[in-house]
Amino acid sequence: MVFSSLQFILIFMPIFFTVYYLTPGKYRNAVLLAGSLAFYLVGTINTPVHFFLFVASIVADFLAGICMEKRQKYKKAILSCTIVFHLICLCIFKYANFVLGELGKLYDGFPSFNEILLPIGISFYTFQGISYIADVYRGKITADRNLLNFAVYISMFPQLIAGPIVTYDEISDRLYQRRITSKTVLQGVGIFIFGLGLKVLLANPLGKLWSQAQAIGFESLSTPLAWMSVIAFSLQLYFDFFGYSLMAMGLGEMLGFTLPENFKHPYVSVTMTEFWRRWHITLGRWFRDYVYIPLGGNRKGALRTTINLLIVWLFTGLWHGAGYNYLLWGLVLFLIILSEKLWIGKWLNKHRLLGHIYMVFLIPLTWTVFAVNDITQLGILLTRLFPFFGKGAWSVFRYDYLKYLGQYYLFFIAGIFLSTTLPYKLLKKVKSKVLLTAFLLIILGGSLYCMYRGFDDPFLYFRF
């Protein structure tokens, strides 16, 4: 079940929130846990082992936190064992297919195997669990003694399957006491609807162009169409994940929680360093707090800082998926960010117009490496993007880009406009509740119609 589905909006939400609001405050965590587990169970109904793995990880983290505080002498061993448990599960389910597949290519007699299915949200709830036990180990937080409340923290359905990655200290107070008002509920509904519109009305149509480019074959694209396609993917990925994050924040407000902001207009950045402070903020924060700083951060000299950055970006690439392209993507980002840190970053920040031009060129190129799993196909696409390395700028159908530009230009205009800060500043200036309500109802109506007609796709980040 996904947020941008008729089942979620017309069945799950009305039933769940009716029960949730009618339930006395002291029992709402039980309702929230039951709803969250039901939400996850629907997604794992055909693979029950995934559901039991999820429950086991909750119990393991809960017990580990308590044991670390009761057995101070062994807390480092407990921390290590719990992290190893999480990483083994993540490696088996996320990377085993790739490793076994590569071994099969190398050795003719390598035994065949059944594909291991990736549990929904494992990358997110694993990182959330590790952050909790690491914070207990460091004394930043006190281990929760209430299994119900702790289970709500890990399993809360708005952030369960695609983030944002929430640390325990951000919501611990509201796990025990929270106040829900009509204002926060309506505000949450509005945020949810706006995020739904970004996903269904903008990300999905833009994603069709990328799908069409893949179906045509990269070798058959003209250079203009190749660039249109990678820009469409860049916009699709942004509005898909930004839309999901807004929906998660909106649902959080409706439940009485304030979830952390995950995006802050990343496409207006002037450097890649700034971009990654604005994009998937909670993931970047997690790698900073639980990998980069524990490795020594920038406190142990230039060489060690460089090595730490390399480790973080290779891990960031691997976190997104098992494939050579993800490692290459992480390496490319590391090299870009290192060059900004050492040489061009200050200059780009000083000359912001040139910085914007630099990023308009660089963003779709880095997402191209991210998007194409097959390295051979990636090479072909790059020769279409840069025809002086390939067969020329034109395909067999010389003016193919005009056909697709005619179909998608309105979505490109809307996507570029909504990537800036201007529309959000304008929206904040609208004080009329009637206009805002009408605006949101139009978005909701259009989104429901598109979902009813089947014009919908799963969230891209579910695969990570």
C-alpha positions as CSV (number, residue, x, y, z in Angstrom):
1,M,0.0,0.0,0.0
2,V,1.4,3.4,-1.0
3,F,0.2,6.9,0.0
4,S,-0.7,7.7,-3.6
5,S,-3.2,4.9,-4.0
6,L,-7.0,4.9,-3.8
7,Q,-6.8,2.1,-1.2
8,F,-4.8,4.2,1.2
9,I,-6.7,7.5,0.7
10,L,-10.2,6.2,0.5
11,I,-10.0,3.1,2.8
12,F,-7.0,3.1,5.1
13,M,-7.0,6.8,6.0
14,P,-10.7,7.3,6.8
15,I,-10.9,4.1,8.9
16,F,-7.6,4.6,10.7
17,F,-8.0,8.3,11.5
18,T,-11.6,7.9,12.6
19,V,-10.6,5.2,15.1
20,Y,-7.5,7.2,16.1
21,Y,-9.3,10.4,16.9
22,L,-12.2,8.7,18.7
23,T,-9.7,6.8,20.9
24,P,-8.7,8.4,24.3
25,G,-5.2,9.9,24.2
26,K,-3.6,7.3,26.5
27,Y,-4.6,4.5,24.1
28,R,-3.7,6.2,20.8
29,N,-0.2,4.7,20.7
30,A,-1.8,1.3,20.7
31,V,-4.0,2.3,17.8
32,L,-1.1,3.8,15.9
33,L,1.0,0.7,16.4
34,A,-1.8,-1.6,15.2
35,G,-2.4,0.6,12.2
36,S,1.3,0.8,11.3
37,L,1.8,-2.9,11.6
38,A,-1.3,-3.5,9.5
39,F,0.0,-1.0,6.9
40,Y,3.3,-2.9,6.8
41,L,1.6,-6.3,6.8
42,V,-0.3,-5.4,3.6
43,G,2.9,-4.7,1.8
44,T,4.5,-7.9,3.0
45,I,1.5,-10.2,2.8
46,N,3.2,-12.4,0.2
47,T,6.5,-12.5,2.1
48,P,5.6,-12.9,5.8
49,V,9.3,-13.4,6.7
50,H,9.8,-9.7,5.9
51,F,7.1,-8.8,8.5
52,F,8.7,-11.1,11.1
53,L,12.1,-9.6,10.4
54,F,10.8,-6.2,10.9
55,V,9.2,-7.1,14.3
56,A,12.4,-8.9,15.3
57,S,14.5,-5.8,14.6
58,I,12.2,-3.7,16.8
59,V,12.5,-6.1,19.7
60,A,16.3,-6.5,19.2
61,D,16.8,-2.7,19.3
62,F,14.5,-2.3,22.3
63,L,16.3,-5.0,24.3
64,A,19.7,-3.8,23.2
65,G,19.0,-0.3,24.5
66,I,18.0,-1.6,28.0
67,C,20.8,-4.1,28.2
68,M,23.4,-1.4,27.4
69,E,22.2,0.7,30.3
70,K,22.0,-2.2,32.7
71,R,25.2,-3.9,31.7
72,Q,27.6,-0.9,31.2
73,K,30.6,-3.3,31.2
74,Y,29.3,-5.0,28.0
75,K,27.6,-2.1,26.3
76,K,30.2,-1.9,23.5
77,A,29.8,-5.5,22.8
78,I,26.0,-5.2,22.8
79,L,26.2,-2.2,20.4
80,S,28.5,-4.1,18.1
81,C,26.3,-7.2,18.0
82,T,23.2,-5.2,17.3
83,I,24.8,-3.3,14.5
84,V,26.2,-6.5,13.0
85,F,22.7,-8.0,13.2
86,H,21.2,-5.1,11.3
87,L,24.0,-5.0,8.7
88,I,23.9,-8.8,8.1
89,C,20.1,-8.5,7.4
90,L,20.6,-5.6,5.1
91,C,23.4,-7.3,3.2
92,I,21.5,-10.5,2.8
93,F,18.3,-8.9,1.5
94,K,19.8,-6.0,-0.4
95,Y,23.1,-7.2,-1.8
96,A,23.1,-11.0,-1.9
97,N,21.4,-11.1,-5.3
98,F,24.0,-8.8,-6.9
99,V,27.0,-10.7,-5.3
100,L,25.7,-14.1,-6.2
101,G,24.8,-12.9,-9.7
102,E,28.3,-11.6,-10.3
103,L,29.8,-14.9,-9.0
104,G,27.6,-16.8,-11.4
105,K,29.0,-14.8,-14.2
106,L,32.6,-15.5,-13.2
107,Y,32.1,-19.3,-12.5
108,D,30.2,-21.5,-15.0
109,G,29.5,-24.1,-12.4
110,F,28.1,-21.7,-9.8
111,P,24.8,-23.0,-8.5
112,S,21.6,-21.2,-9.4
113,F,19.6,-19.5,-6.7
114,N,16.1,-18.0,-6.1
115,E,16.1,-14.3,-6.1
116,I,15.9,-12.8,-2.6
117,L,13.2,-10.2,-2.4
118,L,14.0,-6.8,-0.7
119,P,11.8,-6.1,2.3
120,I,10.0,-2.8,2.0
121,G,11.7,0.0,3.9
122,I,14.5,-2.1,5.3
123,S,17.1,0.6,4.5
124,F,15.1,3.2,6.5
125,Y,14.1,1.2,9.5
126,T,17.6,-0.3,9.8
127,F,19.2,3.2,9.9
128,Q,16.6,4.4,12.4
129,G,17.3,1.4,14.7
130,I,21.1,1.9,14.4
131,S,20.7,5.6,15.3
132,Y,18.7,4.7,18.4
133,I,21.2,2.2,19.8
134,A,24.2,4.4,18.9
135,D,22.5,7.3,20.8
136,V,21.8,5.2,23.8
137,Y,25.5,4.0,23.8
138,R,26.8,7.6,23.7
139,G,24.4,8.6,26.5
140,K,22.6,11.1,24.2
141,I,19.3,9.5,25.1
142,T,17.9,7.2,27.7
143,A,16.7,3.8,26.6
144,D,13.0,3.5,26.3
145,R,11.5,1.1,28.8
146,N,8.1,1.0,27.1
147,L,8.0,-1.5,24.2
148,L,4.7,-0.1,22.9
149,N,6.0,3.4,22.6
150,F,9.4,2.3,21.2
151,A,7.6,0.2,18.6
152,V,5.6,3.2,17.6
153,Y,8.8,5.2,17.1
154,I,10.2,2.6,14.6
155,S,7.0,1.5,12.9
156,M,5.0,4.8,12.6
157,F,3.6,4.3,9.1
158,P,4.2,7.9,7.7
159,Q,8.0,7.4,7.8
160,L,8.3,3.7,7.8
161,I,9.0,2.7,4.2
162,A,10.7,5.7,2.7
163,G,11.7,8.0,5.5
164,P,12.4,10.7,6.6
165,I,14.9,9.0,8.9
166,V,13.8,10.2,12.4
167,T,16.1,10.1,15.4
168,Y,14.5,9.1,18.7
169,D,15.2,12.4,20.5
170,E,13.2,14.3,17.8
171,I,9.9,12.7,18.7
172,S,10.5,11.0,22.1
173,D,8.4,13.6,24.0
174,R,5.4,13.2,21.7
175,L,5.6,9.4,22.0
176,Y,4.4,9.9,25.6
177,Q,2.2,13.0,25.3
178,R,1.0,15.0,22.3
179,R,-1.8,17.5,21.6
180,I,-3.8,17.3,18.5
181,T,-5.9,20.3,17.4
182,S,-8.1,21.0,14.4
183,K,-5.5,23.5,13.2
184,T,-2.7,20.9,13.1
185,V,-5.0,18.3,11.5
186,L,-6.1,20.6,8.7
187,Q,-2.5,21.8,8.2
188,G,-1.5,18.2,7.9
189,V,-4.2,17.4,5.4
190,G,-3.1,20.4,3.3
191,I,0.5,19.3,3.3
192,F,-0.5,15.8,2.4
193,I,-2.6,16.9,-0.5
194,F,0.1,19.2,-1.9
195,G,2.7,16.4,-1.7
196,L,0.2,14.0,-3.4
197,G,-0.2,16.5,-6.2
198,L,3.6,16.8,-6.7
199,K,3.8,13.0,-6.9
200,V,0.7,12.2,-9.1
201,L,0.3,15.2,-11.2
202,L,4.0,16.1,-11.9
203,A,6.5,13.3,-11.0
204,N,4.5,10.5,-12.7
205,P,4.0,12.3,-16.1
206,L,7.6,13.3,-16.2
207,G,8.6,9.8,-15.4
208,K,6.8,8.6,-18.6
209,L,9.3,10.4,-20.8
210,W,12.2,8.6,-19.1
211,S,10.4,5.3,-19.5
212,Q,9.8,6.1,-23.2
213,A,13.5,6.9,-23.7
214,Q,14.5,3.6,-22.2
215,A,12.0,1.8,-24.4
216,I,13.3,3.5,-27.5
217,G,16.8,2.6,-26.6
218,F,19.5,5.1,-25.7
219,E,21.4,4.4,-29.0
220,S,18.4,5.7,-30.9
221,L,18.0,9.0,-29.1
222,S,19.0,12.3,-30.6
223,T,21.1,14.5,-28.3
224,P,18.2,16.9,-27.6
225,L,15.9,14.0,-26.6
226,A,18.6,12.4,-24.5
227,W,19.0,15.7,-22.5
228,M,15.2,16.0,-22.2
229,S,15.0,12.5,-20.9
230,V,17.7,12.9,-18.2
231,I,16.2,16.2,-17.1
232,A,12.8,14.6,-16.9
233,F,14.2,11.8,-14.7
234,S,15.9,14.5,-12.5
235,L,12.6,16.3,-12.0
236,Q,10.7,13.0,-11.6
237,L,13.0,11.8,-8.8
238,Y,12.8,15.1,-7.0
239,F,9.1,15.5,-7.0
240,D,8.5,11.8,-6.4
241,F,10.6,11.9,-3.2
242,F,9.8,15.5,-2.2
243,G,6.1,14.7,-2.7
244,Y,6.4,11.6,-0.5
245,S,8.2,13.5,2.2
246,L,5.5,16.1,2.3
247,M,2.8,13.4,2.5
248,A,4.8,11.8,5.4
249,M,5.1,15.2,7.2
250,G,1.4,15.9,6.6
251,L,0.4,12.5,8.1
252,G,2.7,13.2,11.0
253,E,0.9,16.5,11.7
254,M,-2.4,14.7,11.6
255,L,-1.1,12.2,14.2
256,G,0.4,14.8,16.4
257,F,4.0,14.5,15.5
258,T,6.4,16.9,13.7
259,L,8.6,15.0,11.3
260,P,11.9,16.6,10.2
261,E,12.1,18.4,6.9
262,N,13.8,16.2,4.2
263,F,14.1,18.7,1.3
264,K,14.9,22.4,1.1
265,H,14.8,23.4,-2.5
266,P,17.9,21.5,-3.6
267,Y,17.7,22.5,-7.2
268,V,18.5,26.1,-6.5
269,S,21.9,25.2,-5.1
270,V,25.1,26.6,-6.5
271,T,27.4,23.7,-5.5
272,M,27.0,20.0,-5.1
273,T,28.0,20.4,-1.5
274,E,25.1,22.7,-0.9
275,F,22.8,20.4,-2.9
276,W,23.5,17.5,-0.6
277,R,22.7,19.7,2.4
278,R,19.3,20.4,0.9
279,W,18.5,16.9,-0.6
280,H,17.4,14.0,1.6
281,I,18.5,16.0,4.6
282,T,17.9,13.2,7.1
283,L,20.0,10.7,5.2
284,G,22.9,13.2,4.9
285,R,22.6,14.0,8.6
286,W,22.6,10.2,9.5
287,F,25.9,9.6,7.5
288,R,27.4,12.7,9.1
289,D,26.5,11.8,12.7
290,Y,26.9,8.0,12.6
291,V,29.7,7.5,10.0
292,Y,31.7,10.7,9.2
293,I,32.1,12.1,12.7
294,P,32.9,8.7,14.3
295,L,35.5,8.2,11.7
296,G,37.1,11.5,12.8
297,G,35.3,13.9,10.5
298,N,37.7,16.8,9.5
299,R,39.6,16.7,12.8
300,K,42.5,14.6,11.8
301,G,44.1,16.3,8.9
302,A,43.5,16.7,5.2
303,L,44.3,13.2,4.2
304,R,42.1,11.6,6.8
305,T,39.3,14.0,6.0
306,T,39.5,13.0,2.3
307,I,39.4,9.3,3.2
308,N,36.4,9.8,5.5
309,L,34.6,11.7,2.7
310,L,35.3,8.9,0.3
311,I,34.0,6.3,2.7
312,V,30.8,8.2,3.3
313,W,30.1,8.7,-0.4
314,L,30.8,5.1,-1.3
315,F,28.5,4.0,1.5
316,T,25.9,6.5,0.3
317,G,26.0,5.0,-3.1
318,L,25.8,1.4,-1.7
319,W,22.9,2.4,0.5
320,H,20.9,3.3,-2.5
321,G,21.4,0.0,-4.2
322,A,23.5,-3.0,-5.2
323,G,25.2,-2.2,-8.5
324,Y,28.3,-0.8,-10.0
325,N,26.5,2.3,-11.1
326,Y,25.7,3.2,-7.4
327,L,29.4,2.9,-6.4
328,L,30.3,4.9,-9.5
329,W,27.7,7.5,-8.6
330,G,29.1,7.8,-5.0
331,L,32.6,8.1,-6.3
332,V,31.6,10.8,-8.8
333,L,29.9,12.8,-6.0
334,F,32.9,12.4,-3.8
335,L,35.2,13.8,-6.5
336,I,32.9,16.7,-7.3
337,I,32.5,17.6,-3.6
338,L,36.2,17.2,-2.9
339,S,37.1,19.6,-5.8
340,E,34.6,22.1,-4.4
341,K,36.1,21.8,-1.0
342,L,39.7,22.2,-2.2
343,W,39.3,24.6,-5.2
344,I,36.1,25.9,-6.8
345,G,33.5,25.9,-3.9
346,K,34.3,29.4,-2.7
347,W,34.4,30.8,-6.2
348,L,31.0,29.3,-7.1
349,N,29.5,30.6,-3.9
350,K,30.8,34.1,-4.8
351,H,29.6,33.9,-8.4
352,R,26.2,32.5,-7.8
353,L,24.9,32.8,-11.4
354,L,27.7,30.7,-12.7
355,G,27.1,28.4,-9.8
356,H,23.5,27.9,-10.9
357,I,24.6,27.2,-14.5
358,Y,27.2,24.7,-13.2
359,M,24.5,22.9,-11.2
360,V,21.9,22.9,-14.0
361,F,24.5,21.0,-16.0
362,L,25.8,18.8,-13.3
363,I,22.5,17.6,-11.6
364,P,21.1,15.7,-14.5
365,L,24.5,14.2,-15.3
366,T,25.0,12.8,-11.8
367,W,21.4,11.5,-11.8
368,T,22.1,9.8,-15.1
369,V,24.8,7.7,-13.4
370,F,22.4,6.9,-10.6
371,A,19.6,5.9,-12.9
372,V,21.2,3.5,-15.4
373,N,22.2,0.2,-13.8
374,D,23.9,-1.2,-16.9
375,I,27.3,0.3,-17.3
376,T,27.3,-0.4,-21.0
377,Q,24.0,1.4,-21.5
378,L,25.3,4.2,-19.4
379,G,28.2,4.6,-21.7
380,I,25.8,4.7,-24.7
381,L,23.6,7.3,-23.1
382,L,26.7,9.5,-22.4
383,T,27.7,9.4,-26.0
384,R,24.2,10.6,-26.9
385,L,24.4,13.4,-24.3
386,F,27.9,14.3,-25.6
387,P,27.8,13.5,-29.4
388,F,31.4,14.4,-30.1
389,F,32.2,11.2,-28.3
390,G,29.7,9.2,-30.3
391,K,27.8,9.0,-33.6
392,G,26.6,12.6,-33.8
393,A,23.8,14.6,-32.4
394,W,20.9,13.2,-34.4
395,S,19.2,9.8,-34.3
396,V,17.5,8.0,-37.1
397,F,14.5,10.2,-36.4
398,R,16.2,13.5,-36.6
399,Y,13.5,15.6,-35.0
400,D,12.3,13.1,-32.4
401,Y,12.7,15.6,-29.6
402,L,10.0,17.9,-31.1
403,K,7.4,15.2,-30.8
404,Y,8.1,14.7,-27.1
405,L,8.7,18.4,-26.4
406,G,5.1,19.0,-27.6
407,Q,3.8,16.3,-25.2
408,Y,5.8,17.3,-22.1
409,Y,6.7,21.0,-22.3
410,L,4.0,22.0,-19.8
411,F,5.3,19.5,-17.3
412,F,8.9,20.8,-17.8
413,I,7.7,24.4,-17.2
414,A,5.8,23.4,-14.0
415,G,8.7,21.2,-12.8
416,I,11.3,23.9,-13.3
417,F,9.0,26.6,-11.7
418,L,8.2,24.4,-8.7
419,S,11.9,23.6,-8.2
420,T,12.5,27.2,-7.3
421,T,11.6,29.0,-4.1
422,L,9.2,31.4,-5.8
423,P,5.9,29.4,-5.8
424,Y,6.3,28.5,-2.1
425,K,6.9,32.2,-1.2
426,L,3.8,33.1,-3.2
427,L,1.7,30.3,-1.5
428,K,2.7,31.6,2.0
429,K,1.3,35.0,1.0
430,V,-2.2,33.7,0.3
431,K,-4.2,34.4,3.4
432,S,-7.6,33.5,2.0
433,K,-8.7,30.1,3.4
434,V,-11.3,29.8,0.6
435,L,-8.7,30.2,-2.1
436,L,-6.3,27.7,-0.3
437,T,-9.1,25.2,0.2
438,A,-10.2,25.5,-3.5
439,F,-6.6,25.1,-4.6
440,L,-6.1,22.0,-2.5
441,L,-9.5,20.5,-3.6
442,I,-8.5,20.9,-7.3
443,I,-5.2,19.1,-6.6
444,L,-7.0,16.3,-4.7
445,G,-9.6,15.9,-7.4
446,G,-7.0,15.8,-10.2
447,S,-4.9,13.3,-8.2
448,L,-7.8,11.0,-7.4
449,Y,-8.9,11.1,-11.1
450,C,-5.4,10.2,-12.3
451,M,-5.1,7.4,-9.7
452,Y,-8.6,6.1,-10.7
453,R,-7.5,6.0,-14.4
454,G,-4.4,4.1,-13.4
455,F,-2.0,7.0,-14.2
456,D,0.2,6.2,-11.2
457,D,3.6,4.6,-10.4
458,P,5.2,3.4,-7.2
459,F,7.5,5.7,-5.4
460,L,11.0,5.5,-6.7
461,Y,12.6,5.4,-3.3
462,F,10.7,2.3,-2.3
463,R,13.3,0.3,-4.2
464,F,16.1,1.6,-2.0
